[in-house]
Amino acid sequence: MQRRYRPRNTPDCGGTETSNALLAPQGSPPGRWWLRVLASVWIAGATGAWAWATAAAEQQRYDSAGVNVVVSDLPGSTLVLSLRPRVRIGVATGEDAYILHSVAQARVLADGRIVVANCMPPILRWYDSTGVYITGTGREGEGPGEFVVGACANLMRLFVLDDGRVETWEHSVKRLKVFGPSGAQVSSLTANTRELALGSSALGRFAGGYLMEEILALGSQEVIDERSVRPVRRSSWRDTLVFHRFGADGSRERAIGRVAGIEWAETVLPTEIGPFPTDVVVPFAPMGMAVPWGPVAAVGEGSRAEIELIDSEGRLATIVRWNVERLPVTDEMIRTRIEGSVARDPNRDGRYLRDVRRALEAYPYPDSARLYSRFLVGSDRRLWVRNFRPPGVRTNTWFGFDSSGALACALAVPAGAAVLDIGDDYVLLIERDELDVESVAYYDMVGRASCSAGDHRGGATGH
């Protein structure tokens, strides 16, 4: 298979060597018999050439020009889930309160209740620790207690505060609502994002207010496509994510940092009316992200095993690193991805599928894959990082970092399940069964004793 393209490095877009330059200031239920087997082999399957420590993780700590640097070896053991969930919320038929559709997020509250942001009224739902429905609020609309039409489709965010209150963020109207422990709405504000680009969104509580993300496209850059006999010039670029500190009243205070965002490239895709030129996300490429983590914001983009922790002024406080290298993007990885994409649309005619396959083969695949693809601050106060999962590997792996920046835990969950929350001894997942029925499942965590003592970094959590 012919590949790859190689972006030319530019100061604005960064190419493949872009660093995290900060402004200064500016399906199936898991837990089955194979889960424990997979947990013992996920390292080799998901990481290829990663060297795995045989003893407990060790950290090196040192200062570099006044910046604390924490370097960790990989954990020597992996946490897994219980064979069956303790609680499952979600049914195919029955009471509306238990029918779920496109769950955006869910968290476990300090008193054991589970709050779910769902895309069917009531949109926000509270269940007790056994999964029994307690109360709910919200329907689609513009009135009091209602959520804007399409809020769930735009991935409404959910933030849980230390006092049991819950906040929601609706992207399309830039609105934050606060709900008390009883489920009643207690306040609402609209963030003043007029000076930011479209698509800006809240990432969670931060520095007495909020951390906001702004997506900027800085224009295209030339790349050399080396898959052809004669190199072809084409357009490629990376978005830039700019992070802003907002006050408690929703007003912008200052930009505190930035990181390279999603990488895009030109391609041509088949449609019912013929080939259509478009822009696509470069598969496997690094992508920027951030999340509030107590008094700091964790910022990274996955081109190397590194996360930067910046304070509310944008100052770099700590660099978190762990000893691992990026995986090469192999022809087998590309073929597996292509076949998986084609298999999702098996009812189309053969000519269309052949065109789709050719279009996917023409995608600009990078030489190596990103190292991670998501941040989550769990109810256990740890920063959890989802590692890159090569196509065909049946587990997602997460690394958990304590408040000092040390890598303390590794967690394996089935690839078909999405992680909603991670606590001291549990994992909350979205699962789908063979009939595509959606459920929120609470699993006990097995082997937590292999992690260091629980983390108690202060402040609200959100993702």
GUVEX-381755 format. One record per residue (C-alpha): residue number from 0; x, y, z. Coordinates in steps of 0.25 Angstrom, whole numbers, plus 5000, padded with zeros to 4 digits. Layout:
N
pt num->NUM&xx->X&yy->Y&zz->Z
...
***
This chain:
463
pt num->0&xx->5000&yy->5000&zz->5000
pt num->1&xx->5006&yy->5013&zz->4996
pt num->2&xx->5007&yy->5024&zz->5006
pt num->3&xx->5010&yy->5034&zz->5013
pt num->4&xx->5009&yy->5049&zz->5013
pt num->5&xx->5019&yy->5058&zz->5021
pt num->6&xx->5015&yy->5072&zz->5025
pt num->7&xx->5025&yy->5083&zz->5024
pt num->8&xx->5027&yy->5089&zz->5038
pt num->9&xx->5022&yy->5103&zz->5039
pt num->10&xx->5022&yy->5113&zz->5051
pt num->11&xx->5007&yy->5114&zz->5051
pt num->12&xx->5002&yy->5100&zz->5049
pt num->13&xx->5013&yy->5092&zz->5054
pt num->14&xx->5013&yy->5080&zz->5045
pt num->15&xx->5017&yy->5067&zz->5051
pt num->16&xx->5027&yy->5073&zz->5061
pt num->17&xx->5017&yy->5084&zz->5067
pt num->18&xx->5020&yy->5086&zz->5082
pt num->19&xx->5010&yy->5090&zz->5092
pt num->20&xx->5013&yy->5105&zz->5091
pt num->21&xx->5007&yy->5113&zz->5102
pt num->22&xx->5003&yy->5127&zz->5101
pt num->23&xx->5010&yy->5136&zz->5112
pt num->24&xx->5000&yy->5140&zz->5116
pt num->25&xx->4988&yy->5136&zz->5107
pt num->26&xx->4915&yy->4988&zz->5089
pt num->27&xx->4915&yy->4977&zz->5098
pt num->28&xx->4915&yy->4978&zz->5113
pt num->29&xx->4929&yy->4976&zz->5118
pt num->30&xx->4932&yy->4967&zz->5129
pt num->31&xx->4931&yy->4954&zz->5122
pt num->32&xx->4941&yy->4943&zz->5123
pt num->33&xx->4950&yy->4949&zz->5112
pt num->34&xx->4952&yy->4962&zz->5119
pt num->35&xx->4962&yy->4957&zz->5130
pt num->36&xx->4969&yy->4950&zz->5118
pt num->37&xx->4970&yy->4962&zz->5110
pt num->38&xx->4975&yy->4970&zz->5122
pt num->39&xx->4987&yy->4961&zz->5123
pt num->40&xx->4990&yy->4964&zz->5108
pt num->41&xx->4985&yy->4978&zz->5105
pt num->42&xx->4999&yy->4983&zz->5106
pt num->43&xx->5005&yy->4976&zz->5095
pt num->44&xx->4993&yy->4977&zz->5086
pt num->45&xx->4990&yy->4992&zz->5089
pt num->46&xx->5004&yy->4997&zz->5089
pt num->47&xx->5013&yy->4988&zz->5080
pt num->48&xx->5027&yy->4992&zz->5084
pt num->49&xx->5024&yy->4998&zz->5098
pt num->50&xx->5033&yy->4993&zz->5108
pt num->51&xx->5025&yy->4989&zz->5121
pt num->52&xx->5031&yy->4990&zz->5135
pt num->53&xx->5031&yy->4978&zz->5143
pt num->54&xx->5031&yy->4985&zz->5156
pt num->55&xx->5022&yy->4996&zz->5162
pt num->56&xx->5023&yy->5009&zz->5154
pt num->57&xx->5034&yy->5018&zz->5158
pt num->58&xx->5035&yy->5033&zz->5157
pt num->59&xx->5047&yy->5043&zz->5154
pt num->60&xx->5045&yy->5057&zz->5159
pt num->61&xx->5053&yy->5069&zz->5156
pt num->62&xx->5052&yy->5084&zz->5153
pt num->63&xx->5056&yy->5090&zz->5139
pt num->64&xx->5057&yy->5105&zz->5139
pt num->65&xx->5047&yy->5106&zz->5151
pt num->66&xx->5037&yy->5096&zz->5145
pt num->67&xx->5034&yy->5083&zz->5152
pt num->68&xx->5036&yy->5071&zz->5143
pt num->69&xx->5031&yy->5057&zz->5147
pt num->70&xx->5035&yy->5045&zz->5139
pt num->71&xx->5028&yy->5032&zz->5141
pt num->72&xx->5031&yy->5017&zz->5137
pt num->73&xx->5018&yy->5010&zz->5133
pt num->74&xx->5010&yy->5002&zz->5144
pt num->75&xx->5014&yy->4988&zz->5146
pt num->76&xx->4999&yy->4983&zz->5147
pt num->77&xx->4986&yy->4987&zz->5141
pt num->78&xx->4972&yy->4989&zz->5147
pt num->79&xx->4960&yy->4981&zz->5141
pt num->80&xx->4945&yy->4982&zz->5143
pt num->81&xx->4937&yy->4972&zz->5151
pt num->82&xx->4930&yy->4961&zz->5143
pt num->83&xx->4917&yy->4967&zz->5144
pt num->84&xx->4912&yy->4981&zz->5147
pt num->85&xx->4906&yy->4985&zz->5161
pt num->86&xx->4896&yy->4994&zz->5155
pt num->87&xx->4891&yy->4995&zz->5140
pt num->88&xx->4881&yy->5006&zz->5136
pt num->89&xx->4875&yy->5005&zz->5122
pt num->90&xx->4864&yy->4996&zz->5116
pt num->91&xx->4858&yy->4993&zz->5102
pt num->92&xx->4844&yy->4995&zz->5107
pt num->93&xx->4837&yy->4999&zz->5119
pt num->94&xx->4836&yy->5012&zz->5127
pt num->95&xx->4842&yy->5024&zz->5120
pt num->96&xx->4851&yy->5028&zz->5131
pt num->97&xx->4859&yy->5016&zz->5128
pt num->98&xx->4860&yy->5017&zz->5113
pt num->99&xx->4873&yy->5024&zz->5109
pt num->100&xx->4876&yy->5030&zz->5096
pt num->101&xx->4890&yy->5036&zz->5093
pt num->102&xx->4895&yy->5038&zz->5107
pt num->103&xx->4904&yy->5050&zz->5106
pt num->104&xx->4910&yy->5048&zz->5120
pt num->105&xx->4908&yy->5043&zz->5134
pt num->106&xx->4915&yy->5044&zz->5147
pt num->107&xx->4914&yy->5037&zz->5161
pt num->108&xx->4911&yy->5047&zz->5172
pt num->109&xx->4917&yy->5047&zz->5186
pt num->110&xx->4905&yy->5041&zz->5192
pt num->111&xx->4905&yy->5029&zz->5182
pt num->112&xx->4894&yy->5035&zz->5173
pt num->113&xx->4896&yy->5035&zz->5158
pt num->114&xx->4893&yy->5047&zz->5149
pt num->115&xx->4891&yy->5044&zz->5134
pt num->116&xx->4890&yy->5055&zz->5123
pt num->117&xx->4881&yy->5048&zz->5113
pt num->118&xx->4875&yy->5052&zz->5099
pt num->119&xx->4861&yy->5048&zz->5103
pt num->120&xx->4852&yy->5056&zz->5113
pt num->121&xx->4855&yy->5057&zz->5124
pt num->122&xx->4868&yy->5061&zz->5119
pt num->123&xx->4875&yy->5062&zz->5132
pt num->124&xx->4872&yy->5050&zz->5141
pt num->125&xx->4876&yy->5045&zz->5155
pt num->126&xx->4876&yy->5031&zz->5160
pt num->127&xx->4879&yy->5025&zz->5173
pt num->128&xx->4891&yy->5016&zz->5176
pt num->129&xx->4883&yy->5004&zz->5172
pt num->130&xx->4879&yy->5010&zz->5159
pt num->131&xx->4865&yy->5013&zz->5163
pt num->132&xx->4859&yy->5026&zz->5156
pt num->133&xx->4858&yy->5038&zz->5166
pt num->134&xx->4855&yy->5050&zz->5158
pt num->135&xx->4858&yy->5057&zz->5145
pt num->136&xx->4857&yy->5071&zz->5138
pt num->137&xx->4857&yy->5077&zz->5125
pt num->138&xx->4851&yy->5075&zz->5111
pt num->139&xx->4854&yy->5082&zz->5098
pt num->140&xx->4850&yy->5096&zz->5097
pt num->141&xx->4853&yy->5111&zz->5101
pt num->142&xx->4846&yy->5112&zz->5114
pt num->143&xx->4850&yy->5111&zz->5128
pt num->144&xx->4855&yy->5097&zz->5132
pt num->145&xx->4856&yy->5094&zz->5117
pt num->146&xx->4869&yy->5091&zz->5108
pt num->147&xx->4871&yy->5096&zz->5095
pt num->148&xx->4867&yy->5088&zz->5083
pt num->149&xx->4878&yy->5079&zz->5079
pt num->150&xx->4886&yy->5082&zz->5091
pt num->151&xx->4889&yy->5067&zz->5093
pt num->152&xx->4893&yy->5065&zz->5078
pt num->153&xx->4904&yy->5076&zz->5081
pt num->154&xx->4909&yy->5068&zz->5093
pt num->155&xx->4904&yy->5075&zz->5105
pt num->156&xx->4914&yy->5075&zz->5116
pt num->157&xx->4912&yy->5071&zz->5130
pt num->158&xx->4920&yy->5076&zz->5142
pt num->159&xx->4919&yy->5072&zz->5156
pt num->160&xx->4922&yy->5081&zz->5168
pt num->161&xx->4927&yy->5077&zz->5181
pt num->162&xx->4914&yy->5081&zz->5189
pt num->163&xx->4905&yy->5072&zz->5180
pt num->164&xx->4901&yy->5082&zz->5170
pt num->165&xx->4901&yy->5079&zz->5156
pt num->166&xx->4904&yy->5088&zz->5144
pt num->167&xx->4901&yy->5087&zz->5129
pt num->168&xx->4907&yy->5094&zz->5117
pt num->169&xx->4899&yy->5095&zz->5104
pt num->170&xx->4908&yy->5098&zz->5093
pt num->171&xx->4899&yy->5105&zz->5083
pt num->172&xx->4894&yy->5116&zz->5093
pt num->173&xx->4907&yy->5116&zz->5102
pt num->174&xx->4898&yy->5114&zz->5114
pt num->175&xx->4902&yy->5109&zz->5128
pt num->176&xx->4891&yy->5104&zz->5137
pt num->177&xx->4892&yy->5099&zz->5151
pt num->178&xx->4884&yy->5089&zz->5158
pt num->179&xx->4883&yy->5087&zz->5173
pt num->180&xx->4884&yy->5073&zz->5180
pt num->181&xx->4869&yy->5071&zz->5179
pt num->182&xx->4870&yy->5073&zz->5164
pt num->183&xx->4863&yy->5087&zz->5164
pt num->184&xx->4870&yy->5098&zz->5155
pt num->185&xx->4876&yy->5108&zz->5164
pt num->186&xx->4882&yy->5118&zz->5154
pt num->187&xx->4886&yy->5120&zz->5139
pt num->188&xx->4896&yy->5129&zz->5132
pt num->189&xx->4900&yy->5131&zz->5118
pt num->190&xx->4915&yy->5132&zz->5115
pt num->191&xx->4920&yy->5144&zz->5108
pt num->192&xx->4927&yy->5138&zz->5096
pt num->193&xx->4924&yy->5148&zz->5086
pt num->194&xx->4939&yy->5151&zz->5084
pt num->195&xx->4943&yy->5137&zz->5082
pt num->196&xx->4941&yy->5128&zz->5070
pt num->197&xx->4929&yy->5120&zz->5067
pt num->198&xx->4930&yy->5106&zz->5074
pt num->199&xx->4936&yy->5111&zz->5087
pt num->200&xx->4931&yy->5103&zz->5099
pt num->201&xx->4933&yy->5101&zz->5114
pt num->202&xx->4942&yy->5090&zz->5119
pt num->203&xx->4939&yy->5092&zz->5134
pt num->204&xx->4940&yy->5100&zz->5146
pt num->205&xx->4954&yy->5106&zz->5148
pt num->206&xx->4960&yy->5117&zz->5156
pt num->207&xx->4946&yy->5122&zz->5162
pt num->208&xx->4940&yy->5122&zz->5148
pt num->209&xx->4941&yy->5114&zz->5136
pt num->210&xx->4952&yy->5109&zz->5126
pt num->211&xx->4947&yy->5111&zz->5112
pt num->212&xx->4952&yy->5105&zz->5099
pt num->213&xx->4953&yy->5113&zz->5086
pt num->214&xx->4955&yy->5106&zz->5072
pt num->215&xx->4963&yy->5114&zz->5062
pt num->216&xx->4967&yy->5110&zz->5048
pt num->217&xx->4980&yy->5117&zz->5044
pt num->218&xx->4980&yy->5114&zz->5029
pt num->219&xx->4986&yy->5103&zz->5021
pt num->220&xx->5000&yy->5099&zz->5019
pt num->221&xx->5007&yy->5091&zz->5008
pt num->222&xx->5010&yy->5076&zz->5009
pt num->223&xx->5017&yy->5066&zz->5000
pt num->224&xx->5008&yy->5054&zz->4997
pt num->225&xx->5019&yy->5043&zz->4995
pt num->226&xx->5009&yy->5032&zz->4991
pt num->227&xx->5009&yy->5035&zz->4977
pt num->228&xx->5020&yy->5032&zz->4967
pt num->229&xx->5022&yy->5047&zz->4966
pt num->230&xx->5020&yy->5055&zz->4979
pt num->231&xx->5008&yy->5063&zz->4979
pt num->232&xx->5006&yy->5076&zz->4987
pt num->233&xx->4993&yy->5077&zz->4994
pt num->234&xx->4987&yy->5085&zz->5005
pt num->235&xx->4987&yy->5082&zz->5020
pt num->236&xx->4986&yy->5089&zz->5033
pt num->237&xx->4984&yy->5088&zz->5048
pt num->238&xx->4974&yy->5095&zz->5056
pt num->239&xx->4979&yy->5102&zz->5069
pt num->240&xx->4971&yy->5101&zz->5082
pt num->241&xx->4972&yy->5114&zz->5090
pt num->242&xx->4968&yy->5113&zz->5105
pt num->243&xx->4962&yy->5124&zz->5112
pt num->244&xx->4959&yy->5127&zz->5127
pt num->245&xx->4945&yy->5132&zz->5129
pt num->246&xx->4939&yy->5138&zz->5142
pt num->247&xx->4928&yy->5133&zz->5151
pt num->248&xx->4919&yy->5142&zz->5143
pt num->249&xx->4922&yy->5137&zz->5130
pt num->250&xx->4931&yy->5148&zz->5125
pt num->251&xx->4944&yy->5146&zz->5118
pt num->252&xx->4956&yy->5149&zz->5127
pt num->253&xx->4968&yy->5145&zz->5119
pt num->254&xx->4974&yy->5135&zz->5109
pt num->255&xx->4984&yy->5126&zz->5117
pt num->256&xx->4989&yy->5116&zz->5107
pt num->257&xx->4988&yy->5109&zz->5094
pt num->258&xx->4991&yy->5095&zz->5087
pt num->259&xx->4991&yy->5089&zz->5073
pt num->260&xx->4977&yy->5084&zz->5070
pt num->261&xx->4972&yy->5074&zz->5060
pt num->262&xx->4980&yy->5072&zz->5047
pt num->263&xx->4972&yy->5073&zz->5034
pt num->264&xx->4975&yy->5070&zz->5019
pt num->265&xx->4968&yy->5070&zz->5006
pt num->266&xx->4963&yy->5058&zz->4999
pt num->267&xx->4951&yy->5054&zz->4990
pt num->268&xx->4940&yy->5045&zz->4995
pt num->269&xx->4929&yy->5038&zz->4987
pt num->270&xx->4915&yy->5042&zz->4988
pt num->271&xx->4902&yy->5038&zz->4981
pt num->272&xx->4904&yy->5049&zz->4971
pt num->273&xx->4919&yy->5047&zz->4969
pt num->274&xx->4932&yy->5050&zz->4975
pt num->275&xx->4932&yy->5062&zz->4985
pt num->276&xx->4945&yy->5069&zz->4989
pt num->277&xx->4945&yy->5071&zz->5004
pt num->278&xx->4954&yy->5073&zz->5016
pt num->279&xx->4956&yy->5061&zz->5026
pt num->280&xx->4962&yy->5059&zz->5039
pt num->281&xx->4975&yy->5052&zz->5037
pt num->282&xx->4974&yy->5038&zz->5043
pt num->283&xx->4983&yy->5034&zz->5055
pt num->284&xx->4989&yy->5048&zz->5056
pt num->285&xx->4991&yy->5056&zz->5069
pt num->286&xx->4979&yy->5065&zz->5074
pt num->287&xx->4979&yy->5075&zz->5085
pt num->288&xx->4971&yy->5075&zz->5097
pt num->289&xx->4970&yy->5081&zz->5111
pt num->290&xx->4962&yy->5079&zz->5124
pt num->291&xx->4962&yy->5086&zz->5138
pt num->292&xx->4969&yy->5078&zz->5149
pt num->293&xx->4967&yy->5085&zz->5162
pt num->294&xx->4976&yy->5098&zz->5162
pt num->295&xx->4982&yy->5095&zz->5148
pt num->296&xx->4978&yy->5091&zz->5134
pt num->297&xx->4984&yy->5079&zz->5128
pt num->298&xx->4987&yy->5082&zz->5113
pt num->299&xx->4993&yy->5073&zz->5102
pt num->300&xx->4992&yy->5068&zz->5088
pt num->301&xx->4998&yy->5054&zz->5088
pt num->302&xx->5010&yy->5055&zz->5079
pt num->303&xx->5018&yy->5051&zz->5091
pt num->304&xx->5016&yy->5045&zz->5105
pt num->305&xx->5015&yy->5058&zz->5111
pt num->306&xx->5004&yy->5067&zz->5118
pt num->307&xx->5006&yy->5081&zz->5122
pt num->308&xx->4999&yy->5086&zz->5135
pt num->309&xx->4997&yy->5101&zz->5134
pt num->310&xx->4992&yy->5110&zz->5145
pt num->311&xx->4981&yy->5121&zz->5144
pt num->312&xx->4990&yy->5131&zz->5139
pt num->313&xx->4996&yy->5122&zz->5128
pt num->314&xx->5009&yy->5119&zz->5135
pt num->315&xx->5015&yy->5105&zz->5133
pt num->316&xx->5015&yy->5099&zz->5146
pt num->317&xx->5018&yy->5084&zz->5144
pt num->318&xx->5021&yy->5075&zz->5132
pt num->319&xx->5016&yy->5061&zz->5133
pt num->320&xx->5024&yy->5050&zz->5125
pt num->321&xx->5024&yy->5035&zz->5124
pt num->322&xx->5033&yy->5026&zz->5117
pt num->323&xx->5027&yy->5021&zz->5104
pt num->324&xx->5028&yy->5024&zz->5089
pt num->325&xx->5018&yy->5026&zz->5078
pt num->326&xx->5014&yy->5014&zz->5070
pt num->327&xx->5017&yy->5014&zz->5055
pt num->328&xx->5004&yy->5014&zz->5046
pt num->329&xx->5005&yy->5001&zz->5039
pt num->330&xx->4999&yy->4996&zz->5026
pt num->331&xx->4991&yy->4986&zz->5034
pt num->332&xx->4986&yy->4997&zz->5043
pt num->333&xx->4981&yy->5005&zz->5031
pt num->334&xx->4974&yy->4992&zz->5025
pt num->335&xx->4967&yy->4989&zz->5038
pt num->336&xx->4962&yy->5003&zz->5039
pt num->337&xx->4957&yy->5003&zz->5024
pt num->338&xx->4950&yy->4990&zz->5025
pt num->339&xx->4943&yy->4994&zz->5038
pt num->340&xx->4938&yy->5006&zz->5032
pt num->341&xx->4933&yy->4999&zz->5019
pt num->342&xx->4926&yy->4988&zz->5028
pt num->343&xx->4918&yy->4999&zz->5035
pt num->344&xx->4910&yy->5001&zz->5022
pt num->345&xx->4909&yy->4987&zz->5016
pt num->346&xx->4896&yy->4990&zz->5009
pt num->347&xx->4901&yy->4999&zz->4998
pt num->348&xx->4904&yy->4994&zz->4984
pt num->349&xx->4918&yy->4989&zz->4981
pt num->350&xx->4922&yy->5000&zz->4972
pt num->351&xx->4920&yy->5010&zz->4983
pt num->352&xx->4927&yy->5002&zz->4993
pt num->353&xx->4939&yy->5001&zz->4984
pt num->354&xx->4939&yy->5016&zz->4982
pt num->355&xx->4938&yy->5017&zz->4998
pt num->356&xx->4950&yy->5008&zz->4999
pt num->357&xx->4958&yy->5015&zz->4989
pt num->358&xx->4955&yy->5028&zz->4996
pt num->359&xx->4959&yy->5023&zz->5009
pt num->360&xx->4972&yy->5017&zz->5003
pt num->361&xx->4975&yy->5031&zz->4998
pt num->362&xx->4974&yy->5038&zz->5012
pt num->363&xx->4987&yy->5044&zz->5017
pt num->364&xx->4992&yy->5035&zz->5028
pt num->365&xx->5003&yy->5039&zz->5037
pt num->366&xx->5016&yy->5031&zz->5040
pt num->367&xx->5012&yy->5029&zz->5054
pt num->368&xx->5000&yy->5030&zz->5063
pt num->369&xx->4996&yy->5039&zz->5074
pt num->370&xx->4999&yy->5034&zz->5088
pt num->371&xx->4985&yy->5038&zz->5094
pt num->372&xx->4972&yy->5043&zz->5091
pt num->373&xx->4964&yy->5048&zz->5103
pt num->374&xx->4965&yy->5054&zz->5117
pt num->375&xx->4956&yy->5051&zz->5128
pt num->376&xx->4956&yy->5056&zz->5143
pt num->377&xx->4949&yy->5045&zz->5150
pt num->378&xx->4941&yy->5045&zz->5163
pt num->379&xx->4954&yy->5040&zz->5169
pt num->380&xx->4961&yy->5053&zz->5166
pt num->381&xx->4971&yy->5046&zz->5157
pt num->382&xx->4974&yy->5051&zz->5143
pt num->383&xx->4971&yy->5039&zz->5134
pt num->384&xx->4977&yy->5038&zz->5120
pt num->385&xx->4971&yy->5029&zz->5109
pt num->386&xx->4982&yy->5023&zz->5101
pt num->387&xx->4982&yy->5021&zz->5086
pt num->388&xx->4975&yy->5008&zz->5082
pt num->389&xx->4980&yy->5002&zz->5069
pt num->390&xx->4969&yy->4997&zz->5060
pt num->391&xx->4965&yy->4983&zz->5063
pt num->392&xx->4969&yy->4983&zz->5078
pt num->393&xx->4958&yy->4980&zz->5087
pt num->394&xx->4962&yy->4988&zz->5099
pt num->395&xx->4963&yy->5003&zz->5102
pt num->396&xx->4974&yy->5006&zz->5112
pt num->397&xx->4974&yy->5017&zz->5122
pt num->398&xx->4986&yy->5023&zz->5130
pt num->399&xx->4982&yy->5030&zz->5144
pt num->400&xx->4991&yy->5041&zz->5149
pt num->401&xx->4991&yy->5046&zz->5163
pt num->402&xx->4992&yy->5060&zz->5168
pt num->403&xx->5007&yy->5061&zz->5168
pt num->404&xx->5007&yy->5057&zz->5153
pt num->405&xx->5012&yy->5042&zz->5156
pt num->406&xx->5006&yy->5031&zz->5147
pt num->407&xx->4999&yy->5022&zz->5158
pt num->408&xx->4989&yy->5013&zz->5150
pt num->409&xx->4986&yy->5006&zz->5137
pt num->410&xx->4972&yy->5002&zz->5134
pt num->411&xx->4966&yy->4993&zz->5123
pt num->412&xx->4952&yy->4993&zz->5118
pt num->413&xx->4945&yy->4987&zz->5106
pt num->414&xx->4947&yy->4996&zz->5093
pt num->415&xx->4931&yy->4996&zz->5091
pt num->416&xx->4929&yy->5003&zz->5104
pt num->417&xx->4931&yy->5018&zz->5107
pt num->418&xx->4936&yy->5022&zz->5120
pt num->419&xx->4927&yy->5032&zz->5127
pt num->420&xx->4933&yy->5033&zz->5141
pt num->421&xx->4944&yy->5027&zz->5149
pt num->422&xx->4944&yy->5026&zz->5164
pt num->423&xx->4953&yy->5020&zz->5175
pt num->424&xx->4947&yy->5006&zz->5173
pt num->425&xx->4937&yy->5007&zz->5161
pt num->426&xx->4936&yy->5010&zz->5146
pt num->427&xx->4923&yy->5016&zz->5140
pt num->428&xx->4921&yy->5012&zz->5125
pt num->429&xx->4912&yy->5014&zz->5114
pt num->430&xx->4909&yy->5000&zz->5107
pt num->431&xx->4901&yy->4995&zz->5096
pt num->432&xx->4895&yy->4981&zz->5095
pt num->433&xx->4893&yy->4972&zz->5082
pt num->434&xx->4880&yy->4980&zz->5080
pt num->435&xx->4887&yy->4993&zz->5081
pt num->436&xx->4880&yy->4996&zz->5094
pt num->437&xx->4888&yy->5007&zz->5102
pt num->438&xx->4891&yy->5006&zz->5117
pt num->439&xx->4899&yy->5012&zz->5127
pt num->440&xx->4906&yy->5002&zz->5135
pt num->441&xx->4914&yy->5003&zz->5149
pt num->442&xx->4925&yy->4993&zz->5150
pt num->443&xx->4934&yy->4990&zz->5162
pt num->444&xx->4949&yy->4992&zz->5159
pt num->445&xx->4957&yy->4980&zz->5162
pt num->446&xx->4972&yy->4981&zz->5167
pt num->447&xx->4971&yy->4996&zz->5172
pt num->448&xx->4980&yy->4992&zz->5183
pt num->449&xx->4991&yy->4992&zz->5172
pt num->450&xx->4990&yy->5007&zz->5171
pt num->451&xx->4995&yy->5017&zz->5181
pt num->452&xx->4986&yy->5024&zz->5191
pt num->453&xx->4974&yy->5032&zz->5187
pt num->454&xx->4976&yy->5046&zz->5181
pt num->455&xx->4969&yy->5058&zz->5188
pt num->456&xx->4972&yy->5069&zz->5179
pt num->457&xx->4962&yy->5080&zz->5182
pt num->458&xx->4952&yy->5087&zz->5173
pt num->459&xx->4941&yy->5083&zz->5164
pt num->460&xx->4942&yy->5073&zz->5153
pt num->461&xx->4937&yy->5072&zz->5139
pt num->462&xx->4939&yy->5067&zz->5126
***
